């Protein structure tokens, strides 16, 4: 499917995402949301984008779809004592096929490959691909990715981190890391008028701390609404479900327009990660809706939030969070919106990535020319 816009300076960009999750709404997580917005903006700018992601991705993005090859093992193989979990094997097979294709029959199909997956093979096999491979670091260091980096030591590698915090976390393993903060399309997150209640939104897993947000809201005397996918059913049933009732409402897993309406209709957002968030996309989304934020100062969140549109407190301190909620509710919504527009916009993010794409593509052309002269 071709992009609608025409751009004489268009780049051919291959985006690699999860082989399991389609890039469509409602998003299972922030990574899928990030890739959806990036792909949509690149296509709107006239670039030719190919997307590797779970089957069923949004056809309205205007991307060509790279095949996710599935694997069906034989009964004999499944009985082998070395047989890994099937999900692991399917991911391995899908990324192995993709990287071999990018090194072979698809070698000249892109000017740059942009890897957003959390899998080790796109990093480990990047040197085999003649096209520059840029990998965005969306997470703290993982053993699988560190292993991939170790086997390709000394090769020309290209990495971007979503925050200075994340870049610092990877600095022991990677010499050069550009920083491109995630961005949101502020037009898709319109400013709302607020409301009497608070909101928490994100994946419902223990490390995101929805139960902590509920505790802080109750101590501050506010009702709170929750929104997001139930990614850990055990956590939801054991910890969140018993807390639902008067003053605590679960809205479900909302598509982006409905989520934006819910955020914009809230007095403040309460962001309670119990781990170091690499960026804090939910903070940027809340601010774009004009909704000020009370949050734990963890990971990349302090790089997104400022005192004119929110408050940061010591991580895990529920009492401190409860104390600042009335202050946050009183902050002007237009200031939060303007902060998102000037510091967290999707336009800034896309332009930064395109500048990196062009630099990598130009370096490849020069390198190819040098090799031809030398031969």
ZIVENJO-V745760 format. One record per backbone hydrogen bond with DSSP energy under -1.0 kcal/mol. NH is the residue of the N-H (numbers start at 1). CO is the residue of the C=O. Records with the same first field share a line. If there is no record, write none. Layout:
BEGIN
NH=CO + CO
END
This chain:
BEGIN
10=7
13=48
14=112
15=50
16=114
17=52
24=22
33=29
34=30
35=31
36=32
37=33
38=34
39=35
40=36
41=37
42=38
43=39
44=40
45=41
46=43
47=42
48=11
50=13
51=64
52=15
54=21
58=23
61=58
62=59
64=49
66=51
78=74
79=75
80=77
83=80
89=85
90=86
91=87
92=88
93=89
94=90
95=91
96=92
97=93
98=94
99=95
100=96
101=97
102=98
103=99
106=101
107=104
109=106
111=12
112=12
113=132
114=14
115=134
116=16
124=120
125=121
128=125
129=126
134=113
135=158
136=115
137=160
146=142
147=143
148=144
149=145
150=146
151=147
153=150
155=152
160=135
161=178
162=137
167=163
168=164
169=165
170=166
173=170
174=170
178=159
180=161
184=344
186=184
188=185
192=289
194=264
198=223
199=268
200=225
202=227
204=229
205=203
208=205
209=206
213=209
214=210
215=211
216=212
217=213
218=214
219=215
220=216
222=217
224=247
225=198
226=249
227=200
228=252
231=229
232=204
236=232
237=233
238=234
239=235
240=235
241=236
243=240
244=241
245=248
248=245
249=224
251=226
259=255
260=256
261=257
262=258
263=259
264=260
265=261
266=263
267=197
269=292
270=199
271=294
274=207
277=275
283=280
284=280
285=281
286=282
287=283
288=284
289=285
290=287
291=286
293=309
294=269
295=311
296=271
297=313
298=296
300=277
301=298
303=300
304=301
305=301
309=306
311=293
313=295
317=314
318=316
321=317
322=318
323=319
324=320
328=324
329=325
330=326
331=328
336=332
337=333
338=334
339=335
340=336
341=337
342=338
343=339
344=340
346=184
349=345
350=346
351=347
352=348
353=349
354=350
355=351
356=352
357=353
358=354
359=355
360=356
361=357
362=358
363=359
364=360
365=361
366=362
367=363
368=364
369=365
370=366
371=367
372=368
373=369
374=370
375=371
END
